[in-house]
């Protein structure tokens, strides 16, 4: 076997092992939420904690890998909702509902990503929420800003305005969803309609960008 093929096979094996470890981490997070520990994840994977550190560096590295895994999946779902063949208002509501349905379906994962200090023990400290969860929201805001800029004609300064809208909408979804998930003051459908009403005035008035995929 030549050296190049050997390196390729080694990389595939490492990638496969990394996926297996992330799946073990997911199982622990689903069970323990923000209280998930490196010890519990290593035990679930059938390895020692030093081996887990070898793959991810530290708990922050594991968190970043899990955050990317779940954010990628969520963004794929949001893009599908935005691309659905429907009227704009329906797609806005569908996109909001997709986000809320995701955090409702896996609340422990959501709390692990956004409230990681909850449930941590002194022997295995939780994550620094400000350090680790904010980049997840920033990434979602930039992704949504790109979608808005590509699809809507916002006039002069459209790129900056799209970023304002993208981060503003993500902030609204996060804050409202966090409150709703904790208190359940209304149904998901009611929350979706209320948030869509809040957004709708300016979104309804904006025209589609010429040559873009439409919004």
C-alpha positions as CSV (number, residue, x, y, z in Angstrom):
1,X,0.0,0.0,0.0
2,X,1.5,3.4,-1.0
3,X,1.9,6.1,1.6
4,X,-0.9,8.3,0.2
5,X,-3.4,5.5,0.3
6,X,-2.3,4.6,3.8
7,X,-2.8,8.2,5.0
8,X,-6.3,8.3,3.4
9,X,-7.3,5.0,5.1
10,X,-6.0,6.4,8.5
11,X,-7.9,9.6,8.0
12,X,-11.1,7.7,7.2
13,X,-10.6,5.5,10.3
14,X,-10.0,8.6,12.5
15,X,-13.1,10.3,11.0
16,X,-15.2,7.2,11.6
17,X,-14.0,7.0,15.2
18,X,-14.7,10.6,15.8
19,X,-18.3,10.2,14.6
20,X,-18.7,7.2,16.9
21,X,-17.5,9.3,19.8
22,X,-19.8,12.1,18.9
23,X,-22.7,9.7,18.8
24,X,-21.8,8.4,22.3
25,X,-21.6,12.0,23.5
26,X,-25.1,12.7,22.0
27,X,-26.5,9.7,23.9
28,X,-25.1,11.1,27.2
29,X,-26.4,14.6,26.4
30,X,-29.9,13.3,25.6
31,X,-29.8,11.6,29.0
32,X,-28.0,14.2,31.2
33,X,-28.4,17.5,29.3
34,X,-26.1,20.2,30.7
35,X,-24.9,17.8,33.4
36,X,-23.2,15.6,30.8
37,X,-19.5,15.0,31.8
38,X,-16.4,13.9,30.0
39,X,-16.3,10.9,32.4
40,X,-19.8,9.8,31.5
41,X,-19.1,10.3,27.7
42,X,-15.9,8.3,27.9
43,X,-17.7,5.5,29.8
44,X,-20.5,5.5,27.2
45,X,-17.9,5.2,24.4
46,X,-16.1,2.4,26.2
47,X,-12.8,4.4,26.4
48,X,-10.8,6.3,29.0
49,X,-11.0,10.0,29.4
50,X,-7.5,10.6,28.1
51,X,-8.4,9.0,24.8
52,X,-11.4,11.3,24.6
53,X,-9.1,14.2,25.2
54,X,-6.8,13.0,22.5
55,X,-9.6,13.3,19.9
56,X,-11.1,16.6,21.1
57,X,-8.5,18.3,23.2
58,X,-10.8,19.2,26.1
59,X,-14.4,19.6,27.0
60,X,-14.5,22.8,25.0
61,X,-13.3,21.0,21.9
62,X,-16.0,18.3,22.3
63,X,-18.6,21.0,22.8
64,X,-17.5,22.8,19.6
65,X,-17.8,19.5,17.7
66,X,-21.2,18.8,19.1
67,X,-22.4,22.3,18.4
68,X,-21.3,22.1,14.8
69,X,-23.0,18.8,14.4
70,X,-26.3,20.0,15.7
71,X,-26.1,23.5,14.1
72,X,-25.4,22.0,10.7
73,X,-28.5,19.8,11.0
74,X,-30.7,22.7,12.2
75,X,-29.5,25.0,9.4
76,X,-30.2,22.2,6.8
77,X,-33.8,22.1,8.2
78,X,-34.2,25.8,8.2
79,X,-33.0,26.1,4.6
80,X,-35.5,23.4,3.6
81,X,-38.3,25.4,5.2
82,X,-37.1,28.6,3.4
83,X,-36.9,26.8,0.1
84,X,-40.3,25.1,0.3
85,X,-42.8,26.0,-2.5
86,X,-45.2,28.1,-0.6
87,X,-46.3,31.7,-0.1
88,X,-43.8,34.0,1.8
89,X,-45.9,34.2,5.0
90,X,-46.3,30.4,5.1
91,X,-42.5,30.0,4.7
92,X,-41.8,32.5,7.4
93,X,-44.1,30.6,9.8
94,X,-42.6,27.2,8.7
95,X,-39.1,28.5,9.4
96,X,-40.0,29.7,12.8
97,X,-41.8,26.5,13.6
98,X,-38.8,24.4,12.4
99,X,-36.6,26.1,14.9
100,X,-39.1,25.7,17.8
101,X,-39.8,22.1,16.9
102,X,-36.1,21.3,17.0
103,X,-35.6,22.6,20.5
104,X,-38.8,21.1,21.7
105,X,-37.9,17.7,20.3
106,X,-34.5,17.6,22.0
107,X,-34.6,19.9,25.0
108,X,-31.7,18.3,26.7
109,X,-29.5,18.9,23.6
110,X,-30.7,22.5,23.5
111,X,-29.9,23.1,27.2
112,X,-26.5,21.5,26.8
113,X,-25.7,23.9,23.9
114,X,-27.2,27.0,25.3
115,X,-27.2,26.5,29.1
116,X,-24.2,24.3,29.6
117,X,-23.3,25.4,33.1
118,X,-26.6,24.0,34.5
119,X,-26.1,20.7,36.4
120,X,-22.3,20.7,36.3
121,X,-20.4,19.2,39.2
122,X,-17.3,20.7,40.9
123,X,-15.2,17.7,39.7
124,X,-16.2,18.3,36.0
125,X,-17.1,21.9,35.4
126,X,-19.6,22.8,32.8
127,X,-19.0,25.1,29.8
128,X,-18.7,28.8,29.8
129,X,-22.0,29.7,28.2
130,X,-20.8,33.1,26.9
131,X,-17.7,31.6,25.3
132,X,-19.4,28.7,23.6
133,X,-23.1,29.3,22.9
134,X,-22.7,32.8,21.4
135,X,-20.7,31.6,18.4
136,X,-23.6,29.2,17.6
137,X,-26.0,32.1,17.5
138,X,-23.6,34.2,15.5
139,X,-23.2,31.5,12.9
140,X,-27.0,31.2,12.6
141,X,-27.3,35.0,12.3
142,X,-24.7,35.2,9.5
143,X,-26.3,32.2,7.6
144,X,-29.8,33.9,7.8
145,X,-28.3,37.2,6.8
146,X,-26.8,35.6,3.6
147,X,-30.2,34.1,2.7
148,X,-31.9,37.5,3.2
149,X,-29.3,39.4,1.2
150,X,-29.5,36.8,-1.7
151,X,-33.3,36.9,-1.9
152,X,-34.7,40.3,-0.9
153,X,-34.3,43.7,-2.5
154,X,-33.6,45.9,0.5
155,X,-32.3,48.9,-1.4
156,X,-29.2,50.8,-0.5
157,X,-27.0,49.3,2.2
158,X,-28.7,45.9,1.6
159,X,-25.8,43.8,2.9
160,X,-25.6,45.6,6.2
161,X,-29.4,45.6,6.6
162,X,-29.5,41.9,5.8
163,X,-27.0,41.3,8.6
164,X,-29.1,43.4,11.0
165,X,-32.2,41.4,10.1
166,X,-30.4,38.0,10.2
167,X,-28.9,38.5,13.7
168,X,-32.1,40.2,15.0
169,X,-34.3,37.4,13.8
170,X,-32.1,34.7,15.3
171,X,-31.9,36.7,18.6
172,X,-35.6,36.9,18.7
173,X,-36.1,33.2,17.9
174,X,-33.5,32.2,20.6
175,X,-34.9,34.5,23.3
176,X,-38.5,33.7,22.7
177,X,-37.8,30.0,22.2
178,X,-35.8,29.8,25.4
179,X,-38.6,31.5,27.4
180,X,-41.3,29.4,25.8
181,X,-39.4,26.1,26.3
182,X,-39.0,26.9,30.0
183,X,-42.5,28.2,30.8
184,X,-44.8,26.8,28.0
185,X,-47.1,29.8,28.3
186,X,-48.8,29.0,25.0
187,X,-48.9,26.4,22.2
188,X,-46.0,26.3,19.7
189,X,-48.5,27.3,16.9
190,X,-49.6,30.4,18.9
191,X,-46.0,31.4,19.4
192,X,-45.2,30.9,15.7
193,X,-48.1,33.1,14.7
194,X,-47.2,35.9,17.2
195,X,-43.5,36.0,16.1
196,X,-44.5,35.9,12.4
197,X,-46.9,38.9,13.1
198,X,-44.0,40.8,14.6
199,X,-41.7,40.2,11.6
200,X,-44.3,40.4,8.9
201,X,-44.7,44.1,8.2
202,X,-41.2,44.7,6.7
203,X,-40.8,41.3,5.3
204,X,-44.1,41.7,3.4
205,X,-43.1,45.0,2.0
206,X,-39.7,43.9,0.6
207,X,-39.6,42.8,-3.0
208,X,-37.7,39.8,-4.3
209,X,-34.1,40.4,-5.5
210,X,-33.9,40.4,-9.3
211,X,-32.2,37.2,-10.4
212,X,-32.4,35.7,-6.9
213,X,-34.2,32.5,-5.8
214,X,-37.0,34.5,-4.3
215,X,-38.2,34.7,-0.7
